[in-house]
Amino acid sequence: MGSNAVRTALALVGTVVVAIGVSGCGAEPDVPVAPDPVVDLAQLDVGGNATKPHAYGTPKTLEQAKIVEAERLANFIPLASDIDPRFAHGYKLTSKVFFDPKYSDLGNAIKLEKFAETAPNFITGFASSGTTDPNVQGMDLMNVVMVFPDEQKAKDAVVALERSDFEYSNRNQAVAIPKYPAAKAHWQPHEQSIGSWFAAGKLVVYSWVYDYLRIAASEVDLTTLVSLVEKSLDVVVPSIAKFTPTPPDQLMNLPVDIDGMLGRTLPRINEELFTNPPGVYTGLAGLHFSTTPIEARPALEAAGVDRYARDHAIIYRTRDVAAARKLLAHQAELNKKLRSVEPPNNLPQAKCQEYIGSDKYVIRFYCSVSYDRYVALVWSDQLVDLQQRMSAQYALLVNAE
């Protein structure tokens, strides 16, 4: 990833989001739920932030349409931890939405310099990744799923992209994937890493494994790498088979917003959109953006989270009001890296924290609030800005009703 500080900070939001609320919500007897407090929205300091929901309609550009299609696809891509629970951590700094190589950073997984000319029919894609160790001392697994116009173009892309990747280094050697003989793969015999391309209908799956520990120890084991690629495809292929790609001539007709979630979400102001653009996902697909998805999942499932939206805030839609308040309580929990700070004036039910850990790239302030069945999270490096964003986000939730 580049040096742009805003982009880096946005990518790292998930690190503290997970720290804020990863505990499971155990089943409890039903109790009457008090109505949401009455807040005089006119008394909230919202700064220059939007407070009225925006109707998004259909895409305004083909680029936006490709982003929406990638977000649809993400709902069908398994987490790395679903494939193997050893991959319990998400990446901090890798983009997920892969609609244009110019705006994508997939680390060393794919050589992107010639991607556009090698795969001219590529429409869009999404990357799901995980690691066994967040400090780059374990093994990484990434699956990038890409959409093509038809099955033949997907098969052609597999051949072309593998050839391009293979020719990047004269040390690469072809590798067979026995359970998936149509896959095209290669490795370098001195390095415990493998890349594999496989066509599944109109989709192409690029599976990449990189083992930092064995590389550091100069150990190689091709059988282990091939087995992991096969294990990954065993989970990914049947899951993405449930996804129906949008015909290319219908992309501009896709709804940008689902269930009014983006309309309820604080929009970005003068910030890059390309690391992970605004979007709406199913509740569990939101875990693609978590740095500890296994830990985060129980709380979302217990709260019945069925929608997740991200823009200049993150919004969860839970089962009901009671579930939203329980999820908020978990997000408000403090730990050795988070301490409480003042909520916005006239919005005392908001729960705000300051990050006091040692990671210099993590955003400093966070604030959460619930309204109806929604839970919102905002962030900022400035407390006043955080409080204004939280106030505006709360007003958006109220005004969306």
LUMTORDREN-245979 format. One record per residue (C-alpha): residue number from 0; x, y, z. Coordinates in steps of 0.02 Angstrom, whole numbers, padded with zeros to 5 digits. Example, Ala and Ser with C-alpha at 12.3 -4.5 7.8 and 13.67 -1.06 7.14 Angstrom:
2
<pos 0 east 00615 north -00225 up 00390>
<pos 1 east 00684 north -00053 up 00357>
//
This chain:
401
<pos 0 east 00000 north 00000 up 00000>
<pos 1 east 00055 north 00176 up -00034>
<pos 2 east 00105 north 00303 up 00095>
<pos 3 east -00060 north 00398 up 00094>
<pos 4 east -00099 north 00416 up 00279>
<pos 5 east -00288 north 00426 up 00261>
<pos 6 east -00292 north 00269 up 00156>
<pos 7 east -00185 north 00176 up 00282>
<pos 8 east -00291 north 00235 up 00428>
<pos 9 east -00453 north 00182 up 00345>
<pos 10 east -00382 north 00010 up 00311>
<pos 11 east -00336 north -00007 up 00494>
<pos 12 east -00508 north 00036 up 00563>
<pos 13 east -00547 north -00149 up 00575>
<pos 14 east -00405 north -00176 up 00697>
<pos 15 east -00489 north -00077 up 00835>
<pos 16 east -00667 north -00115 up 00779>
<pos 17 east -00632 north -00294 up 00825>
<pos 18 east -00547 north -00244 up 00987>
<pos 19 east -00702 north -00144 up 01034>
<pos 20 east -00825 north -00288 up 01024>
<pos 21 east -00777 north -00469 up 00997>
<pos 22 east -00865 north -00553 up 01142>
<pos 23 east -01011 north -00669 up 01110>
<pos 24 east -01186 north -00615 up 01161>
<pos 25 east -01259 north -00758 up 01260>
<pos 26 east -01444 north -00799 up 01253>
<pos 27 east -01544 north -00707 up 01387>
<pos 28 east -01729 north -00707 up 01435>
<pos 29 east -01836 north -00580 up 01343>
<pos 30 east -01861 north -00421 up 01443>
<pos 31 east -01958 north -00265 up 01398>
<pos 32 east -01853 north -00143 up 01296>
<pos 33 east -01867 north 00041 up 01338>
<pos 34 east -01890 north 00156 up 01188>
<pos 35 east -01739 north 00247 up 01119>
<pos 36 east -01704 north 00410 up 01213>
<pos 37 east -01779 north 00565 up 01136>
<pos 38 east -01639 north 00672 up 01066>
<pos 39 east -01662 north 00848 up 01003>
<pos 40 east -01567 north 00836 up 00839>
<pos 41 east -01561 north 01025 up 00825>
<pos 42 east -01450 north 01029 up 00980>
<pos 43 east -01318 north 00913 up 00906>
<pos 44 east -01154 north 00984 up 00840>
<pos 45 east -01135 north 00893 up 00674>
<pos 46 east -01002 north 01004 up 00596>
<pos 47 east -01008 north 00996 up 00407>
<pos 48 east -01071 north 00816 up 00402>
<pos 49 east -01228 north 00757 up 00316>
<pos 50 east -01381 north 00721 up 00424>
<pos 51 east -01511 north 00678 up 00291>
<pos 52 east -01511 north 00509 up 00204>
<pos 53 east -01454 north 00508 up 00023>
<pos 54 east -01544 north 00407 up -00110>
<pos 55 east -01411 north 00317 up -00213>
<pos 56 east -01515 north 00242 up -00352>
<pos 57 east -01415 north 00154 up -00486>
<pos 58 east -01230 north 00177 up -00528>
<pos 59 east -01176 north 00341 up -00603>
<pos 60 east -01021 north 00267 up -00685>
<pos 61 east -00964 north 00097 up -00744>
<pos 62 east -00829 north 00103 up -00611>
<pos 63 east -00962 north 00119 up -00476>
<pos 64 east -01062 north -00023 up -00555>
<pos 65 east -00909 north -00137 up -00547>
<pos 66 east -00887 north -00094 up -00364>
<pos 67 east -01067 north -00142 up -00327>
<pos 68 east -01046 north -00307 up -00420>
<pos 69 east -00888 north -00345 up -00320>
<pos 70 east -00983 north -00312 up -00159>
<pos 71 east -01121 north -00431 up -00216>
<pos 72 east -00989 north -00563 up -00251>
<pos 73 east -00911 north -00542 up -00079>
<pos 74 east -01068 north -00611 up 00002>
<pos 75 east -01030 north -00782 up -00075>
<pos 76 east -00843 north -00792 up -00041>
<pos 77 east -00792 north -00893 up 00112>
<pos 78 east -00677 north -00817 up 00241>
<pos 79 east -00503 north -00890 up 00253>
<pos 80 east -00551 north -00947 up 00428>
<pos 81 east -00697 north -01044 up 00354>
<pos 82 east -00573 north -01140 up 00248>
<pos 83 east -00452 north -01174 up 00390>
<pos 84 east -00472 north -01103 up 00566>
<pos 85 east -00285 north -01078 up 00577>
<pos 86 east -00311 north -00922 up 00471>
<pos 87 east -00393 north -00833 up 00615>
<pos 88 east -00330 north -00658 up 00575>
<pos 89 east -00377 north -00540 up 00435>
<pos 90 east -00253 north -00430 up 00345>
<pos 91 east -00234 north -00250 up 00403>
<pos 92 east -00179 north -00164 up 00245>
<pos 93 east -00247 north -00259 up 00095>
<pos 94 east -00389 north -00196 up -00013>
<pos 95 east -00536 north -00314 up -00037>
<pos 96 east -00636 north -00238 up -00179>
<pos 97 east -00537 north -00272 up -00339>
<pos 98 east -00623 north -00177 up -00479>
<pos 99 east -00471 north -00096 up -00558>
<pos 100 east -00288 north -00148 up -00540>
<pos 101 east -00239 north 00037 up -00528>
<pos 102 east -00330 north 00051 up -00362>
<pos 103 east -00290 north -00120 up -00292>
<pos 104 east -00153 north -00176 up -00177>
<pos 105 east -00144 north -00364 up -00162>
<pos 106 east 00031 north -00367 up -00092>
<pos 107 east 00141 north -00493 up -00180>
<pos 108 east -00005 north -00608 up -00219>
<pos 109 east -00034 north -00549 up -00398>
<pos 110 east 00084 north -00454 up -00511>
<pos 111 east -00029 north -00315 up -00572>
<pos 112 east 00084 north -00222 up -00692>
<pos 113 east 00017 north -00313 up -00845>
<pos 114 east -00150 north -00368 up -00776>
<pos 115 east -00259 north -00254 up -00882>
<pos 116 east -00180 north -00306 up -01046>
<pos 117 east -00170 north -00490 up -00996>
<pos 118 east -00353 north -00501 up -00940>
<pos 119 east -00444 north -00368 up -01045>
<pos 120 east -00613 north -00448 up -01011>
<pos 121 east -00598 north -00437 up -00822>
<pos 122 east -00752 north -00354 up -00746>
<pos 123 east -00725 north -00349 up -00559>
<pos 124 east -00672 north -00453 up -00409>
<pos 125 east -00654 north -00470 up -00222>
<pos 126 east -00509 north -00532 up -00116>
<pos 127 east -00534 north -00636 up 00041>
<pos 128 east -00378 north -00658 up 00144>
<pos 129 east -00318 north -00724 up 00310>
<pos 130 east -00159 north -00759 up 00406>
<pos 131 east -00108 north -00871 up 00548>
<pos 132 east -00010 north -00731 up 00631>
<pos 133 east -00047 north -00543 up 00621>
<pos 134 east 00137 north -00501 up 00643>
<pos 135 east 00194 north -00581 up 00479>
<pos 136 east 00266 north -00731 up 00568>
<pos 137 east 00149 north -00866 up 00504>
<pos 138 east 00063 north -00915 up 00342>
<pos 139 east -00052 north -00817 up 00228>
<pos 140 east -00198 north -00878 up 00123>
<pos 141 east -00285 north -00769 up -00005>
<pos 142 east -00423 north -00806 up -00129>
<pos 143 east -00460 north -00675 up -00259>
<pos 144 east -00621 north -00711 up -00354>
<pos 145 east -00640 north -00621 up -00521>
<pos 146 east -00790 north -00602 up -00636>
<pos 147 east -00779 north -00623 up -00826>
<pos 148 east -00915 north -00606 up -00959>
<pos 149 east -00929 north -00791 up -00998>
<pos 150 east -00854 north -00960 up -00960>
<pos 151 east -00736 north -00963 up -01108>
<pos 152 east -00664 north -00793 up -01065>
<pos 153 east -00638 north -00853 up -00887>
<pos 154 east -00544 north -01006 up -00949>
<pos 155 east -00441 north -00898 up -01067>
<pos 156 east -00400 north -00781 up -00923>
<pos 157 east -00335 north -00925 up -00817>
<pos 158 east -00211 north -00973 up -00953>
<pos 159 east -00159 north -00794 up -00990>
<pos 160 east -00142 north -00737 up -00809>
<pos 161 east -00045 north -00893 up -00759>
<pos 162 east 00073 north -00867 up -00907>
<pos 163 east 00100 north -00686 up -00858>
<pos 164 east 00130 north -00731 up -00676>
<pos 165 east 00241 north -00878 up -00724>
<pos 166 east 00350 north -00773 up -00839>
<pos 167 east 00379 north -00644 up -00704>
<pos 168 east 00524 north -00749 up -00639>
<pos 169 east 00633 north -00879 up -00723>
<pos 170 east 00636 north -00977 up -00561>
<pos 171 east 00451 north -01024 up -00571>
<pos 172 east 00403 north -01204 up -00602>
<pos 173 east 00232 north -01272 up -00651>
<pos 174 east 00136 north -01370 up -00519>
<pos 175 east -00011 north -01489 up -00543>
<pos 176 east -00164 north -01478 up -00430>
<pos 177 east -00227 north -01659 up -00437>
<pos 178 east -00405 north -01630 up -00374>
<pos 179 east -00423 north -01484 up -00495>
<pos 180 east -00329 north -01534 up -00653>
<pos 181 east -00391 north -01381 up -00747>
<pos 182 east -00303 north -01267 up -00622>
<pos 183 east -00143 north -01182 up -00677>
<pos 184 east -00015 north -01161 up -00539>
<pos 185 east 00168 north -01130 up -00506>
<pos 186 east 00294 north -01110 up -00367>
<pos 187 east 00478 north -01076 up -00343>
<pos 188 east 00562 north -01232 up -00272>
<pos 189 east 00666 north -01132 up -00149>
<pos 190 east 00515 north -01040 up -00077>
<pos 191 east 00364 north -01105 up 00021>
<pos 192 east 00232 north -01015 up -00082>
<pos 193 east 00112 north -01058 up -00222>
<pos 194 east -00009 north -00970 up -00339>
<pos 195 east -00152 north -01059 up -00426>
<pos 196 east -00280 north -01001 up -00556>
<pos 197 east -00444 north -01096 up -00580>
<pos 198 east -00599 north -01058 up -00685>
<pos 199 east -00768 north -01094 up -00604>
<pos 200 east -00900 north -01047 up -00731>
<pos 201 east -00886 north -00860 up -00766>
<pos 202 east -00775 north -00839 up -00613>
<pos 203 east -00587 north -00858 up -00592>
<pos 204 east -00515 north -00903 up -00423>
<pos 205 east -00336 north -00856 up -00386>
<pos 206 east -00274 north -00948 up -00231>
<pos 207 east -00111 north -00892 up -00153>
<pos 208 east -00017 north -00966 up -00005>
<pos 209 east 00139 north -00888 up 00072>
<pos 210 east 00226 north -00965 up 00223>
<pos 211 east 00339 north -00838 up 00308>
<pos 212 east 00406 north -00958 up 00438>
<pos 213 east 00460 north -01094 up 00318>
<pos 214 east 00534 north -00966 up 00199>
<pos 215 east 00635 north -00892 up 00342>
<pos 216 east 00693 north -01068 up 00388>
<pos 217 east 00731 north -01112 up 00205>
<pos 218 east 00609 north -01258 up 00215>
<pos 219 east 00496 north -01313 up 00071>
<pos 220 east 00355 north -01439 up 00061>
<pos 221 east 00258 north -01438 up -00102>
<pos 222 east 00135 north -01571 up -00044>
<pos 223 east 00075 north -01458 up 00096>
<pos 224 east 00052 north -01312 up -00022>
<pos 225 east -00046 north -01412 up -00150>
<pos 226 east -00156 north -01488 up -00014>
<pos 227 east -00198 north -01315 up 00052>
<pos 228 east -00245 north -01252 up -00121>
<pos 229 east -00358 north -01403 up -00144>
<pos 230 east -00435 north -01379 up 00028>
<pos 231 east -00467 north -01197 up -00013>
<pos 232 east -00548 north -01233 up -00181>
<pos 233 east -00655 north -01369 up -00099>
<pos 234 east -00738 north -01231 up 00004>
<pos 235 east -00731 north -01083 up -00116>
<pos 236 east -00794 north -01163 up -00276>
<pos 237 east -00963 north -01229 up -00213>
<pos 238 east -00993 north -01068 up -00118>
<pos 239 east -00965 north -00950 up -00264>
<pos 240 east -01071 north -01065 up -00375>
<pos 241 east -01220 north -00988 up -00283>
<pos 242 east -01174 north -00816 up -00352>
<pos 243 east -01260 north -00760 up -00512>
<pos 244 east -01152 north -00633 up -00605>
<pos 245 east -01243 north -00484 up -00676>
<pos 246 east -01243 north -00481 up -00867>
<pos 247 east -01116 north -00348 up -00920>
<pos 248 east -01250 north -00246 up -01008>
<pos 249 east -01353 north -00241 up -00848>
<pos 250 east -01218 north -00181 up -00728>
<pos 251 east -01278 north -00001 up -00735>
<pos 252 east -01450 north -00058 up -00673>
<pos 253 east -01387 north -00129 up -00509>
<pos 254 east -01452 north -00044 up -00351>
<pos 255 east -01307 north 00043 up -00263>
<pos 256 east -01393 north 00038 up -00093>
<pos 257 east -01472 north -00116 up -00016>
<pos 258 east -01611 north -00096 up 00112>
<pos 259 east -01567 north 00088 up 00132>
<pos 260 east -01408 north 00044 up 00226>
<pos 261 east -01292 north 00165 up 00136>
<pos 262 east -01424 north 00299 up 00153>
<pos 263 east -01407 north 00279 up 00341>
<pos 264 east -01217 north 00279 up 00336>
<pos 265 east -01112 north 00436 up 00358>
<pos 266 east -01034 north 00476 up 00188>
<pos 267 east -00850 north 00514 up 00165>
<pos 268 east -00791 north 00691 up 00138>
<pos 269 east -00641 north 00718 up 00023>
<pos 270 east -00562 north 00551 up 00060>
<pos 271 east -00502 north 00410 up -00053>
<pos 272 east -00636 north 00284 up -00097>
<pos 273 east -00528 north 00154 up -00180>
<pos 274 east -00452 north 00051 up -00040>
<pos 275 east -00623 north -00016 up 00006>
<pos 276 east -00761 north 00090 up -00069>
<pos 277 east -00931 north 00122 up 00014>
<pos 278 east -01039 north -00032 up 00007>
<pos 279 east -01172 north -00145 up 00081>
<pos 280 east -01144 north -00327 up 00125>
<pos 281 east -01230 north -00467 up 00218>
<pos 282 east -01191 north -00466 up 00402>
<pos 283 east -01064 north -00607 up 00397>
<pos 284 east -00983 north -00544 up 00237>
<pos 285 east -00936 north -00391 up 00339>
<pos 286 east -00812 north -00506 up 00426>
<pos 287 east -00703 north -00495 up 00271>
<pos 288 east -00650 north -00326 up 00344>
<pos 289 east -00616 north -00391 up 00520>
<pos 290 east -00440 north -00424 up 00583>
<pos 291 east -00504 north -00562 up 00700>
<pos 292 east -00656 north -00637 up 00612>
<pos 293 east -00668 north -00794 up 00719>
<pos 294 east -00678 north -00690 up 00877>
<pos 295 east -00795 north -00561 up 00802>
<pos 296 east -00920 north -00683 up 00727>
<pos 297 east -01013 north -00743 up 00884>
<pos 298 east -01069 north -00568 up 00933>
<pos 299 east -01135 north -00531 up 00759>
<pos 300 east -01226 north -00698 up 00748>
<pos 301 east -01301 north -00678 up 00922>
<pos 302 east -01364 north -00505 up 00875>
<pos 303 east -01438 north -00571 up 00713>
<pos 304 east -01337 north -00449 up 00608>
<pos 305 east -01400 north -00470 up 00430>
<pos 306 east -01332 north -00313 up 00347>
<pos 307 east -01165 north -00223 up 00359>
<pos 308 east -01127 north -00056 up 00275>
<pos 309 east -00966 north 00042 up 00271>
<pos 310 east -00925 north 00218 up 00214>
<pos 311 east -00868 north 00354 up 00335>
<pos 312 east -00948 north 00246 up 00468>
<pos 313 east -00992 north 00064 up 00491>
<pos 314 east -01174 north 00015 up 00516>
<pos 315 east -01239 north -00153 up 00578>
<pos 316 east -01423 north -00199 up 00560>
<pos 317 east -01469 north -00318 up 00700>
<pos 318 east -01621 north -00426 up 00735>
<pos 319 east -01712 north -00298 up 00841>
<pos 320 east -01689 north -00155 up 00964>
<pos 321 east -01636 north -00267 up 01107>
<pos 322 east -01504 north -00352 up 01000>
<pos 323 east -01437 north -00184 up 00943>
<pos 324 east -01415 north -00127 up 01122>
<pos 325 east -01325 north -00286 up 01170>
<pos 326 east -01207 north -00268 up 01023>
<pos 327 east -01175 north -00087 up 01071>
<pos 328 east -01135 north -00140 up 01249>
<pos 329 east -01004 north -00260 up 01184>
<pos 330 east -00930 north -00129 up 01070>
<pos 331 east -00919 north -00011 up 01217>
<pos 332 east -00815 north -00131 up 01322>
<pos 333 east -00647 north -00061 up 01372>
<pos 334 east -00480 north -00149 up 01380>
<pos 335 east -00297 north -00108 up 01406>
<pos 336 east -00289 north -00024 up 01235>
<pos 337 east -00453 north 00073 up 01247>
<pos 338 east -00510 north 00200 up 01376>
<pos 339 east -00673 north 00296 up 01387>
<pos 340 east -00688 north 00475 up 01324>
<pos 341 east -00830 north 00602 up 01326>
<pos 342 east -00977 north 00571 up 01210>
<pos 343 east -01045 north 00712 up 01102>
<pos 344 east -01144 north 00848 up 01191>
<pos 345 east -01330 north 00806 up 01200>
<pos 346 east -01298 north 00625 up 01148>
<pos 347 east -01254 north 00540 up 01313>
<pos 348 east -01301 north 00365 up 01253>
<pos 349 east -01155 north 00364 up 01132>
<pos 350 east -01005 north 00262 up 01192>
<pos 351 east -00835 north 00333 up 01145>
<pos 352 east -00659 north 00268 up 01168>
<pos 353 east -00480 north 00321 up 01142>
<pos 354 east -00351 north 00199 up 01076>
<pos 355 east -00197 north 00204 up 01189>
<pos 356 east -00101 north 00056 up 01116>
<pos 357 east 00066 north 00062 up 01030>
<pos 358 east 00016 north 00043 up 00847>
<pos 359 east 00052 north 00214 up 00774>
<pos 360 east -00057 north 00183 up 00621>
<pos 361 east -00218 north 00146 up 00715>
<pos 362 east -00346 north 00286 up 00720>
<pos 363 east -00354 north 00364 up 00892>
<pos 364 east -00540 north 00391 up 00933>
<pos 365 east -00696 north 00283 up 00910>
<pos 366 east -00878 north 00308 up 00952>
<pos 367 east -01031 north 00194 up 00941>
<pos 368 east -01218 north 00218 up 00962>
<pos 369 east -01375 north 00118 up 00931>
<pos 370 east -01543 north 00175 up 00864>
<pos 371 east -01687 north 00058 up 00832>
<pos 372 east -01608 north -00103 up 00764>
<pos 373 east -01450 north -00016 up 00700>
<pos 374 east -01279 north 00003 up 00779>
<pos 375 east -01159 north 00133 up 00709>
<pos 376 east -00972 north 00154 up 00731>
<pos 377 east -00871 north 00309 up 00682>
<pos 378 east -00689 north 00354 up 00704>
<pos 379 east -00569 north 00501 up 00693>
<pos 380 east -00398 north 00557 up 00749>
<pos 381 east -00474 north 00713 up 00826>
<pos 382 east -00598 north 00705 up 00971>
<pos 383 east -00704 north 00853 up 00916>
<pos 384 east -00715 north 00784 up 00740>
<pos 385 east -00763 north 00614 up 00812>
<pos 386 east -00903 north 00692 up 00915>
<pos 387 east -00969 north 00788 up 00764>
<pos 388 east -00966 north 00632 up 00656>
<pos 389 east -01055 north 00532 up 00791>
<pos 390 east -01188 north 00666 up 00808>
<pos 391 east -01215 north 00672 up 00621>
<pos 392 east -01221 north 00483 up 00609>
<pos 393 east -01353 north 00474 up 00745>
<pos 394 east -01457 north 00606 up 00655>
<pos 395 east -01444 north 00504 up 00495>
<pos 396 east -01512 north 00350 up 00583>
<pos 397 east -01658 north 00449 up 00656>
<pos 398 east -01696 north 00541 up 00494>
<pos 399 east -01695 north 00379 up 00393>
<pos 400 east -01851 north 00318 up 00482>
//
